[in-house]
Structure formats: structure tokens, C-alpha cells
Amino acid sequence: MTRANPEKTTAAVEVTCAFCGGKGRDPFGILSPLATCQVCGGTGRRTLYPPTALCAFCRGTGVHPFSRMTCTTCGGVGTVEIPDDAVTCPCCGGTGRAADYANYIWPDSPLSCDCCGGKGVIAK
């Protein structure tokens, strides 16, 4: 599978679903211990287009911090697609966490950074 891009064609890569750890089942067993993972649909894998990076907001777990919900930044995949010319986010310093106006990064914030959307990087 390739991405339609007038500048270049990038082949897709498959990554292991971080939310279920590649097992294809709901890791928390909320509906049932046999419930299908809502992130990967039970396949244990997701398709992304490079370049990719570990999700800064959930630190690659696929789980929203302080909850049992999927991460709002990566959608539970644990990996995010990033721009080709990505640089560390100046607002959060690459943590993906919210910062206040004095640029104090809240390390345990349940909110993602407004500048990068929680990815930890922005386009140059």
C-alpha cells in the first residue's frame, strides 16, 4: 500500500497495536475478556506511513494517561506519523504534555500539548 503524494510515494509500514499489545483483545476486558480490541479491530496490527515516532503523550503505551481509554494523540496505536522535517516541539520540549504560558511543562498533565497535539514534534 502506498500513499498518494505528488512529491514522493511512501510505502506503508505495519506496527504492533500498543493498546492490546498485539493480542487483538481488549486489554482491560471491560465488555468481556473476549472483546475485540477497538484500536486494531482484533488484528493486533495497524498501518502507518513513515516517518513515524513513538507517541510522546502516552509514551508509546496507547493508553491515555490516568485512564483506561485509548490515547487521544495516537488513537491507541502507540506510534504517530510525523512530518518529514520534524523538530522537537518548542512548547512542551518533546514531552507531548500541556505547558502553561510560562512554558512550565506539567509532567503529569492529562492534557496534550496545544502546539504539537501531543506528538512531541512539529514541522520545521
C-alpha positions in Angstrom: 0.0 0.0 0.0 1.4 3.4 -0.8 0.3 7.0 0.0 -0.8 9.2 -2.8 1.7 12.0 -2.6 2.7 14.2 -5.6 6.3 14.6 -4.2 7.1 11.0 -3.3 5.5 7.7 -2.7 6.0 6.2 0.7 5.3 2.6 1.4 3.1 1.8 4.4 4.5 0.0 7.5 2.7 -2.2 9.9 3.2 -1.6 13.6 2.0 -3.6 16.6 -1.1 -2.2 18.3 0.2 -0.8 21.6 -3.3 -0.7 23.2 -3.7 -4.5 23.2 0.0 -5.4 22.8 -0.7 -7.2 19.5 -3.1 -9.7 21.1 -6.3 -8.3 19.4 -8.3 -8.4 22.6 -9.5 -5.5 24.9 -6.6 -5.3 27.4 -9.0 -4.2 30.2 -11.7 -6.7 29.5 -14.4 -4.1 30.1 -17.0 -5.5 27.9 -15.8 -9.1 28.1 -12.4 -10.9 28.4 -13.0 -12.0 24.8 -13.9 -8.5 23.4 -12.0 -7.4 20.3 -9.5 -4.5 20.6 -11.2 -1.3 19.4 -7.9 0.1 18.1 -6.8 -2.7 15.8 -10.1 -4.5 15.3 -8.6 -7.7 16.5 -5.7 -7.9 14.1 -3.0 -6.8 16.6 -1.5 -4.5 13.9 -2.1 -1.0 12.4 -0.8 0.5 9.2 1.0 3.9 9.3 3.1 5.9 6.8 6.7 6.8 7.7 8.2 8.7 9.1 6.8 7.6 12.5 7.8 8.1 16.1 6.7 6.8 19.5 3.8 8.8 20.8 5.2 11.3 23.3 1.9 11.9 25.1 1.2 8.2 26.2 4.9 7.2 25.9 4.0 4.5 23.4 1.5 2.7 25.6 -1.5 3.5 23.5 -3.4 4.2 26.8 -4.5 7.8 27.8 -2.6 8.8 30.9 -4.5 8.1 34.1 -7.3 6.2 32.4 -8.2 3.0 30.5 -9.2 4.9 27.4 -7.2 5.0 24.1 -4.7 7.8 23.8 -6.2 10.9 22.2 -2.9 11.6 20.3 -2.1 8.3 18.7 -5.6 6.7 18.9 -4.2 3.8 20.8 -1.5 2.8 18.3 1.4 4.0 20.4 3.1 5.3 17.3 2.3 8.5 15.4 3.0 9.7 11.9 5.3 12.8 11.9 6.4 15.4 9.3 9.5 14.7 7.3 11.1 17.8 8.7 10.1 17.2 12.3 11.8 19.1 15.1 11.2 18.9 18.8 8.2 20.9 19.9 9.3 24.2 21.5 6.2 24.4 23.7 6.5 21.1 25.5 10.1 20.2 24.9 9.1 16.9 23.2 7.1 15.5 26.2 3.7 15.9 24.4 2.2 17.2 27.7 0.5 20.6 28.2 2.5 23.6 29.2 1.3 26.9 30.7 2.1 30.3 29.4 5.4 30.5 31.3 6.4 27.2 29.5 6.3 25.1 32.7 5.6 21.6 31.4 3.2 19.7 33.5 4.8 16.2 33.5 1.6 14.5 34.9 -0.9 16.6 32.9 -3.8 14.6 31.4 -3.9 17.2 28.6 -1.8 17.1 25.5 0.3 20.0 24.2 -1.6 22.5 22.2 1.3 23.2 19.9 2.1 19.6 18.7 -1.1 17.9 19.6 0.8 15.5 21.9 3.2 14.2 19.3 6.3 16.0 20.8 7.4 17.2 17.4 6.2 19.8 14.9 7.1 20.6 11.3 10.2 22.8 10.9 
